[in-house]
């Protein structure tokens, strides 16, 4: 890691091109290198903070050997990327994730693992590990230290200050003293800081309200979707139940029709049996009387007797 930082530190003050996942490229002046990110200033005076883990490639033109002066360049100076994001809380920031386009929004909160990012009317919870770069025009400079009382006294006792006093009129008010001026300055700065705190609190409260509204809307939408799904399942089940009932009714009607047909067929068979039974009984009686029954022509006994009588008469007529 130290070798990597030493190698990159040799490029500070040079124009370079950075390639990160997407693939996306950023060209600009390398300003500084921190623990886990580097600072790049492009031509549009936009400061890019790029994580070292997400960098795929760094290129430098060998013809440009001049090292630019970085004393006039201002940027947010933090040791690591998490502290950098915390410095941009309640500020507008452009963030790009791995393989996606950059999005601009309001950075509400920064946690150790994720950030709360507001884009239009939506709140996004983005893991810090997925953030590749952050870009902003904002430059937060440290507050200038006020001179101490000892320095003020020494400046008051200086000959230049005494000369200025001699030239001033004698009727001066108590408020012209440096101690009173410093107290007024402190009070003004306190008022400004209180105003800023109130403003930040108002912004945070608004953001919290917006987040609650969005979560309530999402909850309502999820409830509506669940209700619609349950209604759809109920209607589907009712339709299936109706279909099953219709199929049962059809099968029952078919069974009834089949039973009716079978009963009709049984009745017709019984009627035929009833018709054929007396004929069979008569035939059986004729068969039992073999001397009156001729099996060759299947004649009744009367027909047989009649035929015999005729045959006798024929014989008598032929004998005469």
C-alpha positions as CSV (number, residue, x, y, z in Angstrom):
1,X,0.0,0.0,0.0
2,X,2.9,2.4,0.8
3,X,4.5,1.7,-2.5
4,X,1.2,2.4,-4.3
5,X,0.9,5.7,-2.4
6,X,4.5,6.6,-3.2
7,X,4.0,5.8,-6.9
8,X,0.9,7.9,-7.0
9,X,2.5,10.8,-5.1
10,X,5.0,11.2,-7.9
11,X,2.0,12.1,-10.1
12,X,0.7,15.0,-7.9
13,X,0.6,18.2,-9.9
14,X,0.3,16.4,-13.3
15,X,-2.6,16.0,-15.7
16,X,-3.8,12.3,-15.6
17,X,-6.7,10.2,-16.8
18,X,-8.6,7.9,-14.3
19,X,-10.6,4.9,-15.5
20,X,-13.2,3.4,-13.0
21,X,-16.0,0.8,-13.4
22,X,-18.5,1.5,-16.0
23,X,-16.2,2.0,-17.8
24,X,-16.0,5.8,-17.1
25,X,-13.1,8.1,-17.4
26,X,-12.2,11.4,-15.7
27,X,-9.4,13.8,-16.8
28,X,-8.0,16.4,-14.6
29,X,-5.2,17.6,-12.3
30,X,-4.1,15.3,-9.5
31,X,-4.2,17.5,-6.4
32,X,-3.6,15.1,-3.5
33,X,-3.7,11.4,-2.3
34,X,-5.3,10.2,0.9
35,X,-5.6,6.9,2.7
36,X,-8.3,5.4,0.4
37,X,-9.1,8.1,-2.2
38,X,-7.5,10.7,-4.5
39,X,-8.5,14.2,-5.3
40,X,-8.8,15.3,-9.0
41,X,-9.6,18.8,-10.3
42,X,-11.0,19.0,-13.9
43,X,-11.2,21.8,-16.4
44,X,-14.7,22.9,-15.2
45,X,-13.3,23.6,-11.7
46,X,-15.2,20.5,-10.4
47,X,-13.4,18.5,-7.7
48,X,-13.6,14.7,-7.9
49,X,-12.9,12.4,-5.0
50,X,-12.2,8.9,-6.3
51,X,-11.8,5.8,-4.2
52,X,-8.5,4.0,-4.8
53,X,-10.2,0.5,-4.7
54,X,-12.4,1.4,-7.7
55,X,-9.7,2.7,-10.0
56,X,-9.0,0.4,-12.9
57,X,-6.3,2.4,-14.7
58,X,-4.3,5.6,-14.4
59,X,-2.6,7.1,-17.5
60,X,-0.3,10.1,-17.9
61,X,0.9,11.8,-21.0
62,X,4.7,11.6,-21.1
63,X,5.0,14.9,-23.0
64,X,3.6,16.9,-20.2
65,X,6.5,17.1,-17.7
66,X,5.6,20.4,-16.0
67,X,4.4,20.2,-12.4
68,X,1.6,22.8,-11.7
69,X,1.5,24.9,-8.6
70,X,-1.3,23.6,-6.2
71,X,-1.2,26.4,-3.7
72,X,-4.2,28.2,-5.1
73,X,-6.4,25.1,-5.4
74,X,-9.0,24.6,-2.7
75,X,-10.6,21.3,-1.7
76,X,-12.1,19.4,1.2
77,X,-9.2,17.8,3.1
78,X,-10.1,14.7,5.1
79,X,-8.0,11.6,5.9
80,X,-10.4,9.0,4.6
81,X,-13.5,8.6,2.4
82,X,-16.0,8.2,5.2
83,X,-14.8,11.4,6.9
84,X,-15.0,13.2,3.5
85,X,-18.7,12.1,3.1
86,X,-19.4,13.3,6.7
87,X,-18.0,16.7,5.7
88,X,-20.6,16.9,2.9
89,X,-23.6,16.2,5.2
90,X,-26.6,18.4,4.4
91,X,-25.0,19.4,1.1
92,X,-25.6,18.7,-2.6
93,X,-23.3,16.1,-4.0
94,X,-22.8,14.1,-7.2
95,X,-22.3,10.4,-6.6
96,X,-21.4,7.6,-9.0
97,X,-21.6,3.9,-8.2
98,X,-20.0,0.9,-9.7
99,X,-21.1,0.5,-13.4
100,X,-23.8,3.2,-13.2
101,X,-24.2,6.8,-14.2
102,X,-23.6,9.6,-11.8
103,X,-26.6,11.0,-9.8
104,X,-26.9,14.3,-8.1
105,X,-28.8,14.7,-4.9
106,X,-28.9,15.9,-1.2
107,X,-26.6,14.0,1.2
108,X,-28.8,13.8,4.4
109,X,-26.9,11.4,6.7
110,X,-23.6,9.4,6.6
111,X,-23.3,6.2,8.6
112,X,-20.3,3.9,8.9
113,X,-21.7,1.5,6.3
114,X,-24.2,3.5,4.1
115,X,-25.4,7.0,3.3
116,X,-28.9,8.5,3.1
117,X,-29.2,10.2,-0.3
118,X,-32.3,12.1,-1.5
119,X,-33.0,12.5,-5.2
120,X,-36.1,14.4,-6.1
121,X,-38.9,12.7,-4.0
122,X,-37.0,9.5,-3.4
123,X,-34.7,8.4,-0.5
124,X,-31.9,6.0,-1.4
125,X,-29.8,4.1,1.1
126,X,-26.5,3.5,-0.8
127,X,-23.7,1.4,0.7
128,X,-20.4,3.2,1.0
129,X,-18.6,0.2,-0.5
130,X,-20.7,0.7,-3.7
131,X,-19.7,4.4,-4.2
132,X,-16.9,4.9,-6.7
133,X,-16.6,8.7,-6.8
134,X,-18.0,11.9,-5.3
135,X,-17.9,15.3,-7.0
136,X,-18.8,18.8,-5.8
137,X,-17.9,22.5,-6.3
138,X,-18.2,23.0,-2.5
139,X,-15.0,23.9,-0.7
140,X,-15.1,24.0,3.1
141,X,-12.2,25.9,4.5
142,X,-11.2,25.8,8.2
143,X,-12.2,28.7,10.3
144,X,-9.5,31.4,10.8
145,X,-8.3,31.5,14.3
146,X,-8.9,34.8,16.1
147,X,-6.0,36.6,17.7
148,X,-5.5,36.0,21.4
149,X,-5.9,38.6,24.0
150,X,-2.1,38.7,24.5
151,X,-1.6,39.5,20.8
152,X,-4.2,42.2,21.0
153,X,-2.6,43.8,24.0
154,X,0.8,43.7,22.2
155,X,-0.7,45.3,19.1
156,X,-2.3,47.9,21.3
157,X,1.0,48.8,22.9
158,X,2.7,49.1,19.5
159,X,3.8,52.6,18.4
160,X,1.6,52.6,15.3
161,X,-1.4,51.9,17.5
162,X,-0.4,54.7,19.9
163,X,0.0,57.1,16.9
164,X,-3.4,56.2,15.7
165,X,-4.9,56.9,19.1
166,X,-3.3,60.4,19.2
167,X,-4.9,61.3,15.9
168,X,-8.4,60.1,17.0
169,X,-10.7,62.5,18.8
170,X,-10.9,62.4,22.6
171,X,-14.7,61.9,22.8
172,X,-14.7,58.1,22.1
173,X,-17.3,55.7,23.4
174,X,-16.7,52.6,25.3
175,X,-17.6,50.5,22.3
176,X,-14.4,51.7,20.4
177,X,-12.2,49.6,22.6
178,X,-10.7,46.4,21.0
179,X,-12.2,44.2,23.8
180,X,-15.7,45.5,23.0
181,X,-15.1,45.0,19.3
182,X,-14.0,41.4,19.9
183,X,-17.0,40.8,22.0
184,X,-19.3,42.2,19.3
185,X,-17.6,40.0,16.7
186,X,-18.0,37.0,19.0
187,X,-21.7,37.8,19.4
188,X,-22.1,38.2,15.7
189,X,-20.3,34.9,15.0
190,X,-22.5,33.2,17.7
191,X,-25.6,34.6,16.1
192,X,-24.5,33.4,12.6
193,X,-23.6,29.9,14.0
194,X,-27.0,29.7,15.8
195,X,-28.7,30.7,12.6
196,X,-26.8,28.1,10.7
197,X,-27.7,25.5,13.3
198,X,-31.4,26.4,13.1
199,X,-31.3,26.3,9.4
200,X,-29.6,22.8,9.4
201,X,-32.2,21.6,12.0
202,X,-35.0,22.9,9.8
203,X,-33.5,21.1,6.8
204,X,-33.1,17.9,8.8
205,X,-36.6,18.1,10.2
206,X,-38.0,18.6,6.7
207,X,-35.9,15.7,5.4
208,X,-37.2,13.5,8.2
209,X,-40.8,14.5,7.4
210,X,-40.2,13.7,3.8
211,X,-38.7,10.4,4.6
212,X,-41.6,9.5,6.9
213,X,-44.1,10.5,4.1
214,X,-42.2,8.4,1.6
215,X,-42.1,5.4,3.9
216,X,-45.8,5.8,4.7
217,X,-46.6,6.0,1.0
218,X,-44.5,2.9,0.3
219,X,-46.3,1.1,3.2
220,X,-49.7,2.1,1.9
221,X,-48.8,0.9,-1.7
222,X,-47.5,-2.4,-0.3
223,X,-50.7,-2.8,1.6
224,X,-52.8,-2.1,-1.5
225,X,-50.7,-4.5,-3.5
226,X,-51.3,-7.2,-0.8
227,X,-55.0,-6.5,-0.7
228,X,-55.2,-6.7,-4.5
229,X,-53.3,-10.0,-4.5
230,X,-55.6,-11.4,-1.9
231,X,-58.7,-10.3,-3.8
232,X,-57.3,-11.8,-7.0
233,X,-56.6,-15.1,-5.3
234,X,-60.1,-15.1,-3.8
235,X,-61.7,-14.4,-7.2
236,X,-59.5,-17.1,-8.8
237,X,-60.4,-19.6,-6.1
238,X,-64.1,-18.7,-6.5
239,X,-64.0,-19.2,-10.2
240,X,-62.2,-22.5,-9.8
241,X,-64.9,-23.6,-7.3
242,X,-67.7,-22.6,-9.7
243,X,-66.0,-24.6,-12.5
244,X,-65.6,-27.6,-10.2
245,X,-69.3,-27.4,-9.2
246,X,-70.3,-27.1,-12.9
247,X,-68.3,-30.2,-13.7
248,X,-69.9,-32.1,-10.8
249,X,-73.3,-31.1,-12.0
250,X,-72.5,-32.2,-15.5
251,X,-71.2,-35.6,-14.3
252,X,-74.3,-36.1,-12.1
253,X,-76.7,-35.2,-14.9
254,X,-74.8,-37.7,-17.2
255,X,-75.0,-40.4,-14.6
256,X,-78.7,-39.8,-14.1
257,X,-79.3,-40.0,-17.9
258,X,-77.2,-43.2,-18.1
259,X,-79.2,-44.7,-15.2
260,X,-82.5,-43.8,-17.0
261,X,-81.3,-45.4,-20.2
262,X,-80.3,-48.5,-18.3
263,X,-83.7,-48.7,-16.6
264,X,-85.5,-48.3,-19.9
265,X,-83.4,-51.1,-21.4
266,X,-84.1,-53.3,-18.4
267,X,-87.9,-52.7,-18.8
268,X,-87.8,-53.5,-22.5
269,X,-85.8,-56.7,-21.8
270,X,-88.4,-57.7,-19.2
271,X,-91.3,-57.1,-21.6
272,X,-89.6,-59.2,-24.2
273,X,-89.0,-62.0,-21.7
274,X,-92.7,-61.8,-20.6
275,X,-93.8,-62.1,-24.3
276,X,-91.5,-65.0,-25.1
277,X,-92.1,-67.0,-21.9
278,X,-95.7,-68.3,-22.8
279,X,-94.6,-69.2,-26.3
280,X,-91.7,-71.2,-24.9
281,X,-94.1,-72.9,-22.4
282,X,-96.4,-74.0,-25.3
283,X,-93.5,-75.2,-27.3
284,X,-92.3,-77.2,-24.4
285,X,-95.7,-78.8,-23.9
286,X,-95.8,-79.8,-27.6
287,X,-92.4,-81.2,-27.4
288,X,-93.4,-83.3,-24.4
289,X,-96.2,-85.0,-26.4
290,X,-94.0,-86.8,-29.0
291,X,-96.8,-88.9,-30.5
292,X,-98.7,-85.8,-31.6
293,X,-95.6,-83.9,-32.6
294,X,-93.7,-84.3,-35.8
295,X,-90.2,-82.9,-35.5
296,X,-89.6,-82.8,-39.2
297,X,-92.0,-80.1,-40.2
298,X,-92.7,-78.8,-36.7
299,X,-96.6,-79.1,-37.1
300,X,-99.2,-78.9,-34.4
301,X,-101.0,-82.2,-33.5
302,X,-104.3,-81.0,-35.1
303,X,-102.4,-80.4,-38.4
304,X,-100.9,-83.8,-38.1
305,X,-104.3,-85.5,-37.5
306,X,-105.8,-83.5,-40.4
307,X,-103.0,-84.6,-42.8
308,X,-103.4,-88.3,-41.7
309,X,-107.2,-88.1,-42.3
310,X,-106.6,-86.7,-45.8
311,X,-104.1,-89.5,-46.5
312,X,-106.6,-92.2,-45.5
313,X,-109.3,-90.7,-47.7
314,X,-106.9,-90.7,-50.6
315,X,-106.0,-94.3,-50.1
316,X,-109.7,-95.3,-50.0
317,X,-110.4,-93.4,-53.2
318,X,-107.5,-95.0,-54.9
319,X,-108.5,-98.5,-53.8
320,X,-112.0,-98.2,-55.2
